[in-house]
Amino acid sequence: MAHHVPLLLSQQGLRMNSADHEISRSILEALPLGVYFLNRESRVALWSAGAEKLTGYLRQDVLGRLLESDLFDSSDNDPAKAQAAPGQPNQNSLAPATVSLRCKNGHYLVVHLWCATLRDESGRPLGTVKIFEPDVPSQLANRRQDKLGAYGCLDPITGVLNHSMIQAHVKESLNLYALYPVPFCVLSYEVDNLRKITERYGQAAMDAALRMVANTFENGLRPTDFLGHWQDHEFLAILPECGENDVMKVSDRLRKSVERAALTWWGDTLHATVSVGATVVHDSDTVSTLLARAEQALRQAAESGGNRVVLVRV
């Protein structure tokens, strides 16, 4: 649907020949960013190849739809706030909004979103063009994943670090802490009621739910954080330069992101929640004592009903 862009430009008073049309179409399709256009009825009239790649939604999934309420998390920053106000001159938003975008496989991705109103020669609004990119450049993330996968460092089901790799990072974090005592935190989490999903929908649905939760967690972490599959349905996250004052805020934000995520499975919508156990490194910690506290916190969260965060200090 990239042919809509030359049409929009021509409506802005720019004359374009067939070669210009082809160039603009090629540019749009080559962009690594997500680009889409909402018409006056707020329906999707354009959806770029970059938008397909970043979200998983194909053009046939979204064209003609009122997509905003499904695509963006309404509890996050409202993407409409980045849009030029009605009646104002057409201008790009210099400061992007940071919002949570729900991908087709259910997980959330934090993106920067720019919006601009397009107008015709008389100044009437034609609609809104929106451009988004991941908070962490997707090229870097994909390149890192490709390298780690080639060396056998990733869990084959969820795509996050495997047991050996996350264990190595725990040891490395403790060794670094012994030299430079900058605090770090460990989170242990598991998906609540995963057995019910398996019993009703089967193993494949359980694996999809694990991937959705793992991707939501990973996309909510910083590039310097680490996330790995620890055992069975349990995962570990390491948060460098994170102390007790921050860990509960971070953990609860991740918990809420999972709670809002959703997975479509053979016509049904599957939701998941997580129990999260958190702890902060101590001067006397070993790998065993640090992970034992994280496990203790996780068990307390799960036994208290799940979908909550528990911090164990000592």
C-alpha positions as YAML, in Angstrom:
chain: A
units: angstrom
residues:
- id: 1
  name: MET
  ca: [0.00, 0.00, 0.00]
- id: 2
  name: ALA
  ca: [3.00, 2.31, -0.38]
- id: 3
  name: HIS
  ca: [1.27, 3.86, -3.41]
- id: 4
  name: HIS
  ca: [-0.79, 5.91, -0.95]
- id: 5
  name: VAL
  ca: [2.25, 8.06, -0.10]
- id: 6
  name: PRO
  ca: [2.66, 9.63, -3.57]
- id: 7
  name: LEU
  ca: [-1.10, 10.27, -3.55]
- id: 8
  name: LEU
  ca: [-0.87, 12.04, -0.22]
- id: 9
  name: LEU
  ca: [2.10, 14.06, -1.37]
- id: 10
  name: SER
  ca: [0.29, 15.10, -4.52]
- id: 11
  name: GLN
  ca: [-2.62, 16.22, -2.35]
- id: 12
  name: GLN
  ca: [-0.13, 18.41, -0.52]
- id: 13
  name: GLY
  ca: [0.52, 20.26, -3.77]
- id: 14
  name: LEU
  ca: [3.60, 18.28, -4.87]
- id: 15
  name: ARG
  ca: [3.50, 17.15, -8.48]
- id: 16
  name: MET
  ca: [4.97, 13.69, -8.94]
- id: 17
  name: ASN
  ca: [5.60, 11.73, -12.11]
- id: 18
  name: SER
  ca: [5.62, 7.93, -12.31]
- id: 19
  name: ALA
  ca: [9.34, 7.78, -11.50]
- id: 20
  name: ASP
  ca: [8.74, 9.85, -8.36]
- id: 21
  name: HIS
  ca: [5.96, 7.48, -7.37]
- id: 22
  name: GLU
  ca: [8.29, 4.50, -7.71]
- id: 23
  name: ILE
  ca: [11.08, 6.20, -5.76]
- id: 24
  name: SER
  ca: [8.81, 7.19, -2.90]
- id: 25
  name: ARG
  ca: [7.35, 3.69, -2.78]
- id: 26
  name: SER
  ca: [10.82, 2.15, -2.67]
- id: 27
  name: ILE
  ca: [11.95, 4.53, 0.09]
- id: 28
  name: LEU
  ca: [8.93, 3.73, 2.24]
- id: 29
  name: GLU
  ca: [9.38, -0.02, 1.84]
- id: 30
  name: ALA
  ca: [13.10, 0.19, 2.66]
- id: 31
  name: LEU
  ca: [12.64, 2.11, 5.91]
- id: 32
  name: PRO
  ca: [13.39, 0.06, 9.06]
- id: 33
  name: LEU
  ca: [10.79, 2.17, 10.88]
- id: 34
  name: GLY
  ca: [7.10, 1.45, 11.17]
- id: 35
  name: VAL
  ca: [4.96, 3.91, 9.17]
- id: 36
  name: TYR
  ca: [1.18, 3.99, 8.95]
- id: 37
  name: PHE
  ca: [-1.52, 6.47, 7.94]
- id: 38
  name: LEU
  ca: [-4.94, 7.00, 9.51]
- id: 39
  name: ASN
  ca: [-7.61, 8.62, 7.35]
- id: 40
  name: ARG
  ca: [-10.25, 11.10, 8.57]
- id: 41
  name: GLU
  ca: [-12.27, 8.20, 10.04]
- id: 42
  name: SER
  ca: [-9.16, 7.03, 11.96]
- id: 43
  name: ARG
  ca: [-9.00, 3.88, 9.84]
- id: 44
  name: VAL
  ca: [-5.66, 2.50, 8.65]
- id: 45
  name: ALA
  ca: [-5.11, 3.45, 5.01]
- id: 46
  name: LEU
  ca: [-1.38, 2.68, 4.79]
- id: 47
  name: TRP
  ca: [0.81, 0.13, 6.56]
- id: 48
  name: SER
  ca: [4.50, -0.08, 5.66]
- id: 49
  name: ALA
  ca: [6.78, -3.10, 5.38]
- id: 50
  name: GLY
  ca: [8.61, -1.83, 8.47]
- id: 51
  name: ALA
  ca: [5.33, -1.80, 10.40]
- id: 52
  name: GLU
  ca: [4.71, -5.39, 9.31]
- id: 53
  name: LYS
  ca: [8.15, -6.49, 10.48]
- id: 54
  name: LEU
  ca: [8.04, -4.72, 13.85]
- id: 55
  name: THR
  ca: [4.48, -5.69, 14.82]
- id: 56
  name: GLY
  ca: [3.86, -8.97, 13.00]
- id: 57
  name: TYR
  ca: [0.62, -7.56, 11.57]
- id: 58
  name: LEU
  ca: [0.38, -7.88, 7.78]
- id: 59
  name: ARG
  ca: [-1.36, -5.26, 5.67]
- id: 60
  name: GLN
  ca: [-4.37, -7.45, 5.14]
- id: 61
  name: ASP
  ca: [-4.70, -7.68, 8.94]
- id: 62
  name: VAL
  ca: [-4.99, -3.93, 9.50]
- id: 63
  name: LEU
  ca: [-6.08, -1.98, 6.41]
- id: 64
  name: GLY
  ca: [-9.47, -0.38, 6.91]
- id: 65
  name: ARG
  ca: [-9.50, -1.11, 10.64]
- id: 66
  name: LEU
  ca: [-9.83, 1.17, 13.66]
- id: 67
  name: LEU
  ca: [-6.54, -0.13, 15.02]
- id: 68
  name: GLU
  ca: [-5.36, 2.29, 17.71]
- id: 69
  name: SER
  ca: [-7.18, 0.75, 20.67]
- id: 70
  name: ASP
  ca: [-5.81, -2.71, 19.81]
- id: 71
  name: LEU
  ca: [-2.30, -1.62, 18.90]
- id: 72
  name: PHE
  ca: [-1.38, 0.68, 21.76]
- id: 73
  name: ASP
  ca: [-1.79, 0.24, 25.48]
- id: 74
  name: SER
  ca: [-4.38, 2.75, 26.66]
- id: 75
  name: SER
  ca: [-2.90, 2.82, 30.17]
- id: 76
  name: ASP
  ca: [0.42, 4.01, 28.81]
- id: 77
  name: ASN
  ca: [1.16, 7.41, 27.32]
- id: 78
  name: ASP
  ca: [-1.66, 8.17, 24.92]
- id: 79
  name: PRO
  ca: [-0.27, 8.13, 21.35]
- id: 80
  name: ALA
  ca: [-2.82, 10.80, 20.43]
- id: 81
  name: LYS
  ca: [-0.92, 13.26, 22.62]
- id: 82
  name: ALA
  ca: [1.90, 13.23, 20.12]
- id: 83
  name: GLN
  ca: [-0.45, 14.27, 17.33]
- id: 84
  name: ALA
  ca: [-0.66, 17.83, 16.11]
- id: 85
  name: ALA
  ca: [-3.65, 19.54, 17.68]
- id: 86
  name: PRO
  ca: [-6.71, 20.08, 15.44]
- id: 87
  name: GLY
  ca: [-6.60, 23.43, 13.67]
- id: 88
  name: GLN
  ca: [-2.86, 23.82, 14.12]
- id: 89
  name: PRO
  ca: [-0.43, 24.02, 11.19]
- id: 90
  name: ASN
  ca: [0.85, 20.72, 9.88]
- id: 91
  name: GLN
  ca: [4.04, 19.89, 11.77]
- id: 92
  name: ASN
  ca: [6.00, 16.88, 12.84]
- id: 93
  name: SER
  ca: [6.23, 16.13, 16.55]
- id: 94
  name: LEU
  ca: [9.83, 16.87, 17.53]
- id: 95
  name: ALA
  ca: [9.53, 15.03, 20.84]
- id: 96
  name: PRO
  ca: [8.22, 11.48, 20.39]
- id: 97
  name: ALA
  ca: [5.81, 9.82, 22.77]
- id: 98
  name: THR
  ca: [7.11, 6.63, 24.41]
- id: 99
  name: VAL
  ca: [4.31, 4.07, 24.28]
- id: 100
  name: SER
  ca: [3.73, 0.32, 24.55]
- id: 101
  name: LEU
  ca: [2.79, -1.37, 21.30]
- id: 102
  name: ARG
  ca: [1.15, -4.80, 21.31]
- id: 103
  name: CYS
  ca: [2.57, -7.08, 18.63]
- id: 104
  name: LYS
  ca: [0.57, -9.77, 16.86]
- id: 105
  name: ASN
  ca: [2.01, -12.59, 18.98]
- id: 106
  name: GLY
  ca: [0.72, -10.84, 22.10]
- id: 107
  name: HIS
  ca: [3.83, -9.35, 23.70]
- id: 108
  name: TYR
  ca: [4.43, -5.65, 24.22]
- id: 109
  name: LEU
  ca: [7.20, -3.62, 22.62]
- id: 110
  name: VAL
  ca: [8.23, -0.18, 23.91]
- id: 111
  name: VAL
  ca: [8.47, 2.24, 20.97]
- id: 112
  name: HIS
  ca: [9.02, 5.92, 20.25]
- id: 113
  name: LEU
  ca: [6.10, 7.34, 18.28]
- id: 114
  name: TRP
  ca: [6.05, 10.47, 16.11]
- id: 115
  name: CYS
  ca: [2.82, 11.85, 14.67]
- id: 116
  name: ALA
  ca: [1.95, 14.54, 12.14]
- id: 117
  name: THR
  ca: [-1.30, 15.76, 10.60]
- id: 118
  name: LEU
  ca: [-1.41, 15.84, 6.79]
- id: 119
  name: ARG
  ca: [-3.53, 18.57, 5.18]
- id: 120
  name: ASP
  ca: [-4.69, 19.44, 1.69]
- id: 121
  name: GLU
  ca: [-4.04, 22.75, -0.07]
- id: 122
  name: SER
  ca: [-6.96, 24.40, 1.70]
- id: 123
  name: GLY
  ca: [-5.70, 23.31, 5.11]
- id: 124
  name: ARG
  ca: [-8.29, 20.61, 5.72]
- id: 125
  name: PRO
  ca: [-6.92, 17.55, 7.57]
- id: 126
  name: LEU
  ca: [-6.48, 14.48, 5.40]
- id: 127
  name: GLY
  ca: [-5.47, 12.26, 8.27]
- id: 128
  name: THR
  ca: [-2.49, 11.45, 10.47]
- id: 129
  name: VAL
  ca: [0.79, 9.80, 9.59]
- id: 130
  name: LYS
  ca: [2.53, 7.96, 12.43]
- id: 131
  name: ILE
  ca: [6.08, 6.68, 12.60]
- id: 132
  name: PHE
  ca: [7.42, 4.38, 15.30]
- id: 133
  name: GLU
  ca: [10.70, 2.67, 16.15]
- id: 134
  name: PRO
  ca: [11.69, 0.35, 19.01]
- id: 135
  name: ASP
  ca: [13.17, 1.87, 22.13]
- id: 136
  name: VAL
  ca: [16.19, -0.40, 21.47]
- id: 137
  name: PRO
  ca: [17.12, -0.38, 17.76]
- id: 138
  name: SER
  ca: [15.81, -3.62, 16.30]
- id: 139
  name: GLN
  ca: [18.87, -4.07, 14.10]
- id: 140
  name: LEU
  ca: [21.17, -4.20, 17.13]
- id: 141
  name: ALA
  ca: [18.86, -6.51, 19.05]
- id: 142
  name: ASN
  ca: [18.45, -8.87, 16.10]
- id: 143
  name: ARG
  ca: [22.19, -8.91, 15.43]
- id: 144
  name: ARG
  ca: [22.92, -9.76, 19.06]
- id: 145
  name: GLN
  ca: [20.31, -12.53, 19.06]
- id: 146
  name: ASP
  ca: [21.70, -13.99, 15.84]
- id: 147
  name: LYS
  ca: [25.21, -14.16, 17.29]
- id: 148
  name: LEU
  ca: [24.08, -15.67, 20.59]
- id: 149
  name: GLY
  ca: [21.92, -18.20, 18.77]
- id: 150
  name: ALA
  ca: [24.84, -19.26, 16.60]
- id: 151
  name: TYR
  ca: [26.84, -20.10, 19.72]
- id: 152
  name: GLY
  ca: [24.04, -22.05, 21.39]
- id: 153
  name: CYS
  ca: [23.35, -19.45, 24.10]
- id: 154
  name: LEU
  ca: [19.58, -19.15, 23.62]
- id: 155
  name: ASP
  ca: [16.61, -21.14, 24.86]
- id: 156
  name: PRO
  ca: [15.00, -22.73, 21.77]
- id: 157
  name: ILE
  ca: [11.40, -22.16, 22.96]
- id: 158
  name: THR
  ca: [11.45, -18.57, 24.19]
- id: 159
  name: GLY
  ca: [14.53, -17.11, 22.49]
- id: 160
  name: VAL
  ca: [15.96, -15.66, 25.72]
- id: 161
  name: LEU
  ca: [19.26, -16.78, 27.28]
- id: 162
  name: ASN
  ca: [19.41, -20.44, 28.24]
- id: 163
  name: HIS
  ca: [20.14, -21.82, 31.73]
- id: 164
  name: SER
  ca: [23.92, -22.00, 31.32]
- id: 165
  name: MET
  ca: [24.21, -18.50, 29.93]
- id: 166
  name: ILE
  ca: [22.08, -16.77, 32.58]
- id: 167
  name: GLN
  ca: [23.93, -18.70, 35.31]
- id: 168
  name: ALA
  ca: [27.23, -17.44, 33.88]
- id: 169
  name: HIS
  ca: [25.90, -13.87, 34.03]
- id: 170
  name: VAL
  ca: [24.92, -14.32, 37.69]
- id: 171
  name: LYS
  ca: [28.49, -15.42, 38.50]
- id: 172
  name: GLU
  ca: [29.94, -12.59, 36.45]
- id: 173
  name: SER
  ca: [27.72, -10.03, 38.20]
- id: 174
  name: LEU
  ca: [28.86, -11.27, 41.64]
- id: 175
  name: ASN
  ca: [32.53, -11.17, 40.61]
- id: 176
  name: LEU
  ca: [32.12, -7.61, 39.37]
- id: 177
  name: TYR
  ca: [30.28, -6.65, 42.56]
- id: 178
  name: ALA
  ca: [33.24, -7.90, 44.63]
- id: 179
  name: LEU
  ca: [35.47, -5.39, 42.81]
- id: 180
  name: TYR
  ca: [32.99, -2.53, 42.40]
- id: 181
  name: PRO
  ca: [30.08, -2.76, 44.88]
- id: 182
  name: VAL
  ca: [27.45, -1.22, 42.63]
- id: 183
  name: PRO
  ca: [24.16, -2.90, 43.61]
- id: 184
  name: PHE
  ca: [22.29, -5.18, 41.27]
- id: 185
  name: CYS
  ca: [19.05, -7.13, 41.57]
- id: 186
  name: VAL
  ca: [17.85, -10.55, 40.56]
- id: 187
  name: LEU
  ca: [14.24, -11.24, 39.59]
- id: 188
  name: SER
  ca: [12.80, -14.73, 39.48]
- id: 189
  name: TYR
  ca: [9.41, -15.11, 37.80]
- id: 190
  name: GLU
  ca: [7.06, -17.78, 36.55]
- id: 191
  name: VAL
  ca: [3.79, -17.78, 34.63]
- id: 192
  name: ASP
  ca: [0.75, -18.30, 36.86]
- id: 193
  name: ASN
  ca: [-1.70, -21.13, 36.12]
- id: 194
  name: LEU
  ca: [0.27, -22.34, 33.13]
- id: 195
  name: ARG
  ca: [-1.05, -25.85, 33.71]
- id: 196
  name: LYS
  ca: [-4.60, -24.69, 32.92]
- id: 197
  name: ILE
  ca: [-3.46, -23.36, 29.53]
- id: 198
  name: THR
  ca: [-1.70, -26.65, 28.79]
- id: 199
  name: GLU
  ca: [-4.67, -28.79, 29.82]
- id: 200
  name: ARG
  ca: [-7.12, -26.82, 27.70]
- id: 201
  name: TYR
  ca: [-5.05, -25.89, 24.65]
- id: 202
  name: GLY
  ca: [-2.03, -28.22, 24.63]
- id: 203
  name: GLN
  ca: [1.74, -27.96, 24.72]
- id: 204
  name: ALA
  ca: [2.00, -25.64, 21.71]
- id: 205
  name: ALA
  ca: [-0.21, -23.05, 23.40]
- id: 206
  name: MET
  ca: [1.89, -23.27, 26.56]
- id: 207
  name: ASP
  ca: [5.06, -22.66, 24.54]
- id: 208
  name: ALA
  ca: [3.42, -19.68, 22.81]
- id: 209
  name: ALA
  ca: [2.38, -18.23, 26.18]
- id: 210
  name: LEU
  ca: [5.94, -18.63, 27.51]
- id: 211
  name: ARG
  ca: [7.29, -16.84, 24.43]
- id: 212
  name: MET
  ca: [4.76, -14.03, 24.82]
- id: 213
  name: VAL
  ca: [5.69, -13.48, 28.46]
- id: 214
  name: ALA
  ca: [9.43, -13.77, 27.85]
- id: 215
  name: ASN
  ca: [9.27, -11.29, 24.96]
- id: 216
  name: THR
  ca: [7.19, -8.86, 27.02]
- id: 217
  name: PHE
  ca: [9.71, -9.04, 29.85]
- id: 218
  name: GLU
  ca: [12.72, -8.71, 27.57]
- id: 219
  name: ASN
  ca: [11.25, -5.74, 25.71]
- id: 220
  name: GLY
  ca: [10.59, -4.01, 29.04]
- id: 221
  name: LEU
  ca: [14.18, -4.40, 30.23]
- id: 222
  name: ARG
  ca: [17.17, -2.21, 29.46]
- id: 223
  name: PRO
  ca: [19.85, -3.28, 26.94]
- id: 224
  name: THR
  ca: [22.23, -3.81, 29.89]
- id: 225
  name: ASP
  ca: [19.85, -6.23, 31.68]
- id: 226
  name: PHE
  ca: [19.83, -9.99, 31.18]
- id: 227
  name: LEU
  ca: [16.92, -12.42, 30.97]
- id: 228
  name: GLY
  ca: [17.20, -16.18, 30.85]
- id: 229
  name: HIS
  ca: [15.19, -19.38, 31.10]
- id: 230
  name: TRP
  ca: [16.20, -20.88, 34.43]
- id: 231
  name: GLN
  ca: [14.22, -24.11, 34.84]
- id: 232
  name: ASP
  ca: [10.87, -25.53, 33.75]
- id: 233
  name: HIS
  ca: [8.59, -22.44, 33.67]
- id: 234
  name: GLU
  ca: [10.86, -20.22, 35.75]
- id: 235
  name: PHE
  ca: [12.96, -17.33, 34.42]
- id: 236
  name: LEU
  ca: [15.70, -15.15, 35.87]
- id: 237
  name: ALA
  ca: [16.44, -11.50, 35.14]
- id: 238
  name: ILE
  ca: [19.57, -9.65, 36.25]
- id: 239
  name: LEU
  ca: [19.28, -5.87, 36.62]
- id: 240
  name: PRO
  ca: [22.71, -4.18, 36.96]
- id: 241
  name: GLU
  ca: [22.96, -0.82, 38.71]
- id: 242
  name: CYS
  ca: [19.57, -1.37, 40.32]
- id: 243
  name: GLY
  ca: [18.97, -1.02, 44.05]
- id: 244
  name: GLU
  ca: [16.12, -1.68, 46.43]
- id: 245
  name: ASN
  ca: [14.50, 1.69, 45.73]
- id: 246
  name: ASP
  ca: [14.10, 0.83, 42.04]
- id: 247
  name: VAL
  ca: [13.55, -2.90, 41.88]
- id: 248
  name: MET
  ca: [9.92, -2.90, 43.03]
- id: 249
  name: LYS
  ca: [8.96, -0.22, 40.50]
- id: 250
  name: VAL
  ca: [10.66, -2.08, 37.68]
- id: 251
  name: SER
  ca: [9.21, -5.44, 38.72]
- id: 252
  name: ASP
  ca: [5.67, -4.13, 39.02]
- id: 253
  name: ARG
  ca: [5.90, -2.38, 35.65]
- id: 254
  name: LEU
  ca: [6.96, -5.68, 34.05]
- id: 255
  name: ARG
  ca: [4.19, -7.55, 35.86]
- id: 256
  name: LYS
  ca: [1.58, -5.10, 34.57]
- id: 257
  name: SER
  ca: [2.95, -5.35, 31.02]
- id: 258
  name: VAL
  ca: [2.45, -9.12, 31.09]
- id: 259
  name: GLU
  ca: [-1.05, -8.71, 32.54]
- id: 260
  name: ARG
  ca: [-2.02, -6.45, 29.60]
- id: 261
  name: ALA
  ca: [-0.51, -8.72, 26.95]
- id: 262
  name: ALA
  ca: [-2.74, -11.15, 25.05]
- id: 263
  name: LEU
  ca: [-2.30, -14.04, 22.66]
- id: 264
  name: THR
  ca: [-4.80, -15.11, 20.01]
- id: 265
  name: TRP
  ca: [-5.00, -18.89, 19.87]
- id: 266
  name: TRP
  ca: [-7.44, -20.56, 17.46]
- id: 267
  name: GLY
  ca: [-10.05, -17.87, 17.96]
- id: 268
  name: ASP
  ca: [-9.59, -17.60, 21.73]
- id: 269
  name: THR
  ca: [-7.71, -14.83, 23.51]
- id: 270
  name: LEU
  ca: [-5.23, -16.08, 26.10]
- id: 271
  name: HIS
  ca: [-4.02, -13.87, 28.92]
- id: 272
  name: ALA
  ca: [-1.26, -14.57, 31.41]
- id: 273
  name: THR
  ca: [-0.04, -13.23, 34.72]
- id: 274
  name: VAL
  ca: [3.26, -13.72, 36.50]
- id: 275
  name: SER
  ca: [4.51, -14.09, 40.05]
- id: 276
  name: VAL
  ca: [7.76, -12.22, 40.57]
- id: 277
  name: GLY
  ca: [10.33, -12.65, 43.32]
- id: 278
  name: ALA
  ca: [12.97, -9.95, 43.75]
- id: 279
  name: THR
  ca: [16.12, -9.58, 45.80]
- id: 280
  name: VAL
  ca: [19.14, -7.26, 46.00]
- id: 281
  name: VAL
  ca: [22.74, -8.47, 46.21]
- id: 282
  name: HIS
  ca: [24.47, -8.56, 49.64]
- id: 283
  name: ASP
  ca: [28.18, -8.26, 50.34]
- id: 284
  name: SER
  ca: [28.35, -11.85, 51.61]
- id: 285
  name: ASP
  ca: [26.34, -13.39, 48.76]
- id: 286
  name: THR
  ca: [27.29, -16.42, 46.75]
- id: 287
  name: VAL
  ca: [25.45, -17.62, 43.68]
- id: 288
  name: SER
  ca: [23.53, -20.08, 45.88]
- id: 289
  name: THR
  ca: [22.45, -17.59, 48.55]
- id: 290
  name: LEU
  ca: [21.46, -14.93, 46.02]
- id: 291
  name: LEU
  ca: [19.34, -17.32, 43.94]
- id: 292
  name: ALA
  ca: [17.85, -18.92, 47.07]
- id: 293
  name: ARG
  ca: [16.45, -15.55, 48.16]
- id: 294
  name: ALA
  ca: [15.04, -14.89, 44.69]
- id: 295
  name: GLU
  ca: [13.43, -18.34, 44.73]
- id: 296
  name: GLN
  ca: [12.02, -17.72, 48.22]
- id: 297
  name: ALA
  ca: [10.49, -14.43, 47.05]
- id: 298
  name: LEU
  ca: [8.98, -16.16, 44.00]
- id: 299
  name: ARG
  ca: [7.40, -18.88, 46.12]
- id: 300
  name: GLN
  ca: [5.88, -16.28, 48.45]
- id: 301
  name: ALA
  ca: [4.43, -14.39, 45.48]
- id: 302
  name: ALA
  ca: [2.95, -17.54, 43.95]
- id: 303
  name: GLU
  ca: [1.55, -18.87, 47.23]
- id: 304
  name: SER
  ca: [-0.09, -15.50, 47.94]
- id: 305
  name: GLY
  ca: [-2.28, -15.86, 44.85]
- id: 306
  name: GLY
  ca: [0.09, -14.89, 42.04]
- id: 307
  name: ASN
  ca: [0.15, -11.81, 39.84]
- id: 308
  name: ARG
  ca: [2.23, -9.91, 42.37]
- id: 309
  name: VAL
  ca: [5.79, -8.97, 43.28]
- id: 310
  name: VAL
  ca: [7.50, -9.95, 46.53]
- id: 311
  name: LEU
  ca: [10.87, -8.58, 47.65]
- id: 312
  name: VAL
  ca: [13.01, -10.63, 50.06]
- id: 313
  name: ARG
  ca: [15.78, -8.59, 51.65]
- id: 314
  name: VAL
  ca: [17.53, -11.13, 53.89]
...
